[in-house]
Structures are given as structure tokens and as C-alpha cells.
């Protein structure tokens, strides 16, 4: 069982992601923005995966910034991105070993991607 930090500014999307991750037998921590997620990442609690939306509130690529900070704070953390606004420029901003889910994603897509990420 992994502990997944979900960084998602839309409360409904965050709730759905939390339910899917719980259904996949993982625990979750929740953050509604970049600052809240960074605060959680600075705490001593174990976190295995950061699951972040690319767009966090007014920060178009806030999830990309968050992922880089997460890797600095916790070098072994795995990152999984999600977005509903894919554009070619985005590819250059993503961490190389971090998968990207396009919204709306299904339970099967999320659980399969999360399992593969944890196995790597």
C-alpha cells in the first residue's frame, strides 16, 4: 500500500481521484494548491507518489513546478501528472520518468498507471 499525495485544485476532481486511489488500496493525502502540497511534502510523513494536476489555480504549469520541488525535497518520490489541457509545450516541462494521464481518466487507467509507477 502506497501513500499518494493528490494535488488538485478542483474539489470534485480531487474527491473522485481520492476515491479511485482508495479503491486501488492506497492511502491519500490531499492538497488544493501548490503551497498546501509543498507544506505536506516538507512534513516527515511518508509519501510514495505525488499525483498532481498540471494546472493548479492560477498557475498554468504549477504542477510541473510542484513536481520539481517534490523531487528536491524527496528524491525518491514518484510523480504522476494529470491534465485536461494538453499542449506540445507541456512535454518539455514534465519529469522524464513521470507518466501523464489525460482527463477524464478512468479508474482502470489510474490504477494501472499507478501500479506501473510503483513497480518501477
C-alpha positions, 0 to 999 in steps of 0.5 A, a space after each residue: 500500500 502506497 501513500 499518494 499525495 493528490 494535488 488538485 485544485 478542483 474539489 470534485 476532481 480531487 474527491 473522485 481521484 481520492 476515491 479511485 486511489 482508495 479503491 486501488 488500496 492506497 492511502 491519500 493525502 490531499 492538497 488544493 494548491 501548490 503551497 498546501 502540497 509543498 507544506 505536506 511534502 516538507 512534513 516527515 510523513 511518508 509519501 510514495 507518489 505525488 499525483 498532481 494536476 498540471 494546472 493548479 489555480 492560477 498557475 498554468 504549469 504549477 504542477 510541473 513546478 510542484 513536481 520539481 520541488 517534490 523531487 528536491 525535497 524527496 528524491 525518491 518520490 514518484 510523480 504522476 501528472 494529470 491534465 485536461 489541457 494538453 499542449 506540445 509545450 507541456 512535454 518539455 516541462 514534465 519529469 522524464 520518468 513521470 507518466 501523464 494521464 489525460 482527463 477524464 481518466 478512468 479508474 482502470 487507467 489510474 490504477 494501472 498507471 499507478 501500479 506501473 509507477 510503483 513497480 518501477 
